Amino acid sequence: MVEPKGLAMHLHDDAVPPGFMSPQELLREENTLVIQRFDERISYEMGCEVADRAIALGLPLSISIRVEDRETFRVMLPGSPPIGTVVLDAKYRTAARGGHSSLYERNLRIARLTTFEEETGLAFPDHAPFGGAVPVRSSASGEIRGWVVITGLSQEEDHAIAVGAIRNVIARTKSASPA
C-alpha cells in the first residue's frame, strides 16, 4: 500500500529524526497525563478548545477524541485533507493496539532500527505509526480512559497538540479542586 505523501519517512539511515523523543521520554511524558475524570463533556470541551485554537491559527487539523473506545468528538477543520479521517483512525488503532502513544510506537521501532510495519506486519491505511494519538489515563487506576488524536501537521506537532490538550484539562481540574 502506498502511504500518503508527506506521511512516510525512511527510517534506516543513521540520523536521528528532528524532534526525536526516545521511547523512555515518551513513557515518562505519558505517566504525567493522568486525569481525575474523563467523560463525554470533558472530551467535547477539549475538542472544541483545540478546534477553536487551530481555527484562530489557521491550522488544518483533523481531531478525534475518544472516551474509552467510543469516539465522542470528531471534526475536520478547514484545509484539512480528505484523508485526515483515515489517518485519525489509523493512528488511533496503532496507539490502542500497544496502549501507548502512536509516536511511542514509531520511536520504539526507530530505536530498534526497524519500522512498525516490519515488526508487526501492520500497514497503512489500517495502522499509522505517526505521532498524534495520545492516551488519557485515570489518576485513580492508571488505566486508559480515552484518547486524543490529532493529524494535519508534522507528527511531532500533532503529538504536542494532543499532549497540550490533555495538560490543559489537567490544569483546569487542579485549579478547580479545593485546596
C-alpha positions, 0 to 999 in steps of 0.5 A, a space after each residue: 500500500 502506498 502511504 500518503 505523501 508527506 506521511 512516510 519517512 525512511 527510517 534506516 539511515 543513521 540520523 536521528 529524526 528532528 524532534 526525536 523523543 526516545 521511547 523512555 521520554 515518551 513513557 515518562 511524558 505519558 505517566 504525567 497525563 493522568 486525569 481525575 475524570 474523563 467523560 463525554 463533556 470533558 472530551 467535547 470541551 477539549 475538542 472544541 478548545 483545540 478546534 477553536 485554537 487551530 481555527 484562530 491559527 489557521 491550522 488544518 487539523 483533523 481531531 478525534 477524541 475518544 472516551 474509552 473506545 467510543 469516539 465522542 468528538 470528531 471534526 475536520 477543520 478547514 484545509 484539512 485533507 480528505 484523508 485526515 479521517 483515515 489517518 485519525 483512525 489509523 493512528 488511533 488503532 496503532 496507539 490502542 493496539 500497544 496502549 501507548 502513544 502512536 509516536 511511542 510506537 514509531 520511536 520504539 521501532 526507530 530505536 530498534 532500527 526497524 519500522 512498525 510495519 516490519 515488526 508487526 506486519 501492520 500497514 497503512 491505511 489500517 495502522 499509522 505509526 505517526 505521532 498524534 494519538 495520545 492516551 488519557 489515563 485515570 489518576 485513580 487506576 492508571 488505566 486508559 480512559 480515552 484518547 486524543 488524536 490529532 493529524 494535519 501537521 508534522 507528527 511531532 506537532 500533532 503529538 504536542 497538540 494532543 499532549 497540550 490538550 490533555 495538560 490543559 484539562 489537567 490544569 483546569 481540574 487542579 485549579 478547580 479542586 479545593 485546596 
